[in-house]
Amino acid sequence: MKPETADKIRDREIKLIHVAKRELQLDDDTYRAMLFSIARVRSAKDLDWTGRKKVLDHMKARGFKVKSGRNAPANRSKSDKYDARYGKARKLWSLLHDARHVEHNTDAAFNAYVKRQTGMEHWRFLNSHQINTLIESLKDWCDRLGVERE
């Protein structure tokens, strides 16, 4: 395996900074003010190695958690609402709610269930096996309680 070049490392760290910006839900003005206060730049592309490290450390201190490759989203190209498996799982969750076996029919409640079952913080971070296992567990739950799955 070839060692990573400095440009590839730089690009990866800048992408990670942008992921952190999205995960921390920073608007553009807040993000640029943070970059300026930490590294005296207005754009991530202007950061040097130490600036990137300082910015990432700051974002981690504010709650950003780096996900390793094995915990990456199973389907990165589609958002949750367009993923058929997500739709299936949410439909099962809604059926359980309609039958009064689940108190809240919200994404937050669904993701709390995902975390209890898999240990992952959000649906997006599940791999294919975990997604299939989660769907099967929801089906089994419906069957045990006599909820019609349509």
Summary of the structure (lengths in Angstrom):
residues: 150
radius of gyration: 19.8
end to end distance: 50.4
largest distance: 60.7
contacts: 357
relative contact order: 0.09
helix: 67%
strand: 0%
